[in-house]
Amino acid sequence: MPNVTLSAGGYRATQPAHVQIRATIDTMNILKGGKDIRNYSGTARKELLHGGTVEVIGKNGETLIGEAPKLALVVVSTVFRDYFEQNSTASSVKVAYEFVDEDAVAKVLTWVNTIVRTTGKFGINIPDSNVDLIKVRYAAQTLGMDLYVSHFVKAYKDDLRLRTPPKEECALLEHSTVYKQDDLVNALGGRMAYLRRTRAFNKDGLVFLTEFLKANEKIGAAVQEADTRANAKRAGGGTQA
C-alpha cells in the first residue's frame, strides 16, 4: 500500500487557511493513495493538525457534536472538503441532514481524531449493535467517507446469516441508504426472502412482512430480486440462496 509523505510542516502552519486547504487538496490529487488518510505517514498526518480544529454542529445550529482537525476533515470527507474550499476560514460546520444521527457523526469524528494522530491503517470502528452499525455507516456515507466504512458490509452480512432482523432495524435501513444499490439492503432483502421461502415466519410474521414490503420500496425490491435469483437457480437445477 502506498505511503504519502509530506514536508515543510512548520511552513504550512504559517500559511493562510485557503492556502493550507489548497495545498492539502493538491497533495491528495497528485500523490498515489492521497485520497485515503490511512496511506499517510505519521509525519504527513501531523501536518494535517496545522490547520487548527473546527467544531461540528448539529442540525439545530447549537448542539456541539464534536471537534476535529480541519485539514483532516478535508482529506477524509468530500462533503467537508467542498465546504472548507468555499469557507476556508470557518471555525465550525453544521451537519444538517434530516436522517443522519448526530451520535453516529460523533463516532465518525472520534475516528478522525484518532487516525490523524496515529500511524494505524484501520477504518471506523464497527459498533456493537446492528442499529448503530447502520447509523454510523449512513452518517459516514452521507459525509462522503465511504472508504472508511466499507468493512461494515461483511460484518453485517456475517451476523445477518444467523438471525431474523427485527422490524425496527429493517425500517431504519430503508431510510439509511445513499445509493440506489446498497449492499446492506440487498443482504437484508436476501435474508428476508430466504426466511419466507423456508417458512420461517409464522402467520402474523408473514402478514407483517407483506405489509412492510409494500410500504418500504427499497427492501421490497431487494426481496423480489432475491426471489427471482432463487427461482432461476431452482429452474436451472442449482442450489437455492
N, C-alpha and C positions, 0 to 999 in steps of 0.2 A: 504494500500500500504506500502511495507517495507521501512524503513529509513536506509540509510547507514551512519554510523558514524565512523570517523577516529580519530586518536590521534597522539600526538607527532609531531605537526606541526613544531615547531622550529627545531626539529631533522631532519626532512625531508628537510628543507631548506638548510641544510649544506651538504647534500649528493650530490655525482656526478650525472650528468644528467642521465646516464644509470641506476643508482640505483633508482632514483626517478621514472623513467618510468617503470622499472620492478615492483617496489612496487605498483604503480598505477594499472598496469595490473593484478597483483596478487590479489589486492583488488577487482577488477571488477569480477574476476573469482571465488573468494571464497565466497563473500557475496551475499546473496539473493538481487536481484534488483540492483546489482553493475554495470550492463551494461547500466543503464538508469540514467543519471545525475539528473533527476527530483526526484529520490528517495534519493539523497544525502541530508544530513542535511546541515544547513548553515555553520557549522564548517567544515564539510567534503569538501564543495565547496571551502572554503577559503584555505584549504590545497592545492588545485589544482593551486593556484596562486603562490606557492613557486617554481615552475619550470621556472618562467620567461615568458616573452612574445615573440612570434615569428611573423615574417612578412609573410603574404601570398601574393605571387607574381603572376601576370598574365602570360598568355602563352607566351608573348613576352620576358619574363625574366626581365622586367624593371618596369612594372606598379605595384604599390602597391595597392592591393585590400583591404587589411585591416590587422589588428593585432589581436591576441588572445592569451590567456594563453596556453602554450604548453601542460600542463597536462590535461587541459580541452578538448583540441582537441583530445588527446589520448583517453579520455573517450567517447566522443560523436561520433567520426568518425573512422570507420575501416580503411579507406584509410590513414588518418593522423597517426593513431596508428601504422600501418605497417611501414610507412615512418620513424617515430621517433624511432621505435625499432631498425631500421638499421642505423639511423643517429641521435643518441641521443644528440649530441652537436650542431646540426644545429640551426641556428638562423632565418632561413627562409625556406619556402617550396613553390614550384611552382605548380600551378593548371593549367595544360596544356591540358585539354580535349577540343576537337575541337568544340563541340556544347554547351559546358557549358558557360552560360552567366556570365560575371565577376561581373556585378551589382547584379545578383542573389546570387553569392558567398558572396558578401559584406553584403547582407541582412542576410545570414546564420551566418556570423561572428558577426554581431550585436547581434543576438540572443545568441550566445555563450557567448559573453562578458556580456550580461545581466543576463542570467540564472546562471552563475557561481558566480555572486555577489548578488544573492537574494536567498530566500527560496521558490520561486514560483515553480509550477509544470506545467507550460504551455509549449506548443510546439512553433515552429517557427510561427511568425505572418502570418496570411493569407493576401496576398496582395489584393489591391482593384480591380485590373483588372485580368481577366482570363488569359491573356497572361503572366503577371508577376507570377501568381499562377503556371502556367505550368513551367516557367523558374526556379523559386525558388525550386519547388518540384524536378525537374530534377537535379538541382545542388546538393541538399541535398542527393538524392538517389545515385547519382554518387559518392559522398563522403562517402557513407555508413552510412547515417544518416536517414534512413527510419522511425525510431521510431518517429522522431520529425516533420514529415510532414504527418503522417497517417490521421490526421483530415482534410487535404486538400481535400480528396476524397469526403466526404459528402458535403462540401461547394460547390465544383464544380458541383456535381450531382444536388444539390438543385437549383442552378442557371440555369443549363442546361435545366431543365424541362420547362422553361418559354421562350425559345428563339431558334432562328436558328443560330448555330455557324458560324461565318464568315470564309471564306477560309483561311485567314492568321492564324487563331487560329488552324484550322484543320491541316494545313501544319506544323506548329510548333510542335504540339503534335505528329505527325507522327515521328518526329526526336528527340523526347524528352522522350524516354522510356528506361528503364534499363532492364526490364524483358519481357519475351515473352508474358506473360499475364499481361496486365496493366489495372487497374480499370478505369482510365480516358479514355483510348482508347475504352474500352468496353462500357462505358457510352456514349461516343460520337457516336460510331457506332450504338448503340441502338436508340439514338435520331435521327440520320440521316435516319435510316431505317424507323422509325415511321413517320417522316415527308414525306418521299417518299410514304409510303403506304397510308397516309391520303391525298395525293395530295396537299401538302402544297407548293411544288415547282412549279414555272411556267416553261414554255418550256425551256427557257435559263438556268434556275436553274437546271433542270434535265440533260441537256447536260453537264453543268459544273460538276455536281455530278458524272455522268458516267465516264467522263474523269479523274476526280480526283481520284476516287476509283480504276481505272486501274493503276494509277501512284503511289498510296500510299497503299502499300500492307497491312500494319497493320490495318489501319482504314477500308480498303476494306474487310478484313477478319472479322472484328468486325460487319460490316453492314450485311454481309452474315449470320453470326451466329445469329444475331438478327432476321433476316427474317426467318431463319429456326425455331427458337423458336416460332415466331408468327404464322407460318404456322402449326406447331404442335399443338399449342393451339386451332387454328381455327378448325383443323381436329378433335380435341377431344372435341370441344364444349366449350372451355374455353374463357376467355376474352383476347383480344389482348394486347400485351405490348405497 
